[in-house]
Amino acid sequence: MKLQQAYFSESNKAGGWELIGYAAPNNGATTNFAYGIGAIGVQASTDLNTTGKVGWTAQNLTNLNECQGTSNATAKNESTTAQWKVTVKAGSNVADVAFDAVATGAGCIALTPSFDKIGK
């Protein structure tokens, strides 16, 4: 979130992973997770509104306790079924960016109970 905030303060836009200097673990794919770019391309930059755009997702590839895995997830692709998402949106101050972090699925929420506190 700090990288996105720094990029936003310089350009007044949200930036993709490469533009903000973020690299997902193991190029976006680990043993258990695939990390996705969301709706902002890795080299893209976009204006924000109060609805925002998904800037990061994580999807588990295997079952983790009661959190169901998805075997067809691929690294760096936008996933609409990802269990963890961070949306980047315009903040209340014109010079600020805000974040909404959401985990879905009861078993997945239990794995990361404070995930929704990111950016708050």
Secondary structure, DSSP 8 states (H G I E B T S, - for coil): -HHHHHHHHHHSSEE-HHHHT---GGGGB-SSEEEE-TTS-TT-EE---SS-EEEEEEEESS-BTTB---TT--TBS--SS-SEEEEEEE-SSTT-EEEEEEE-SHHHHHHSTTGGGTT-
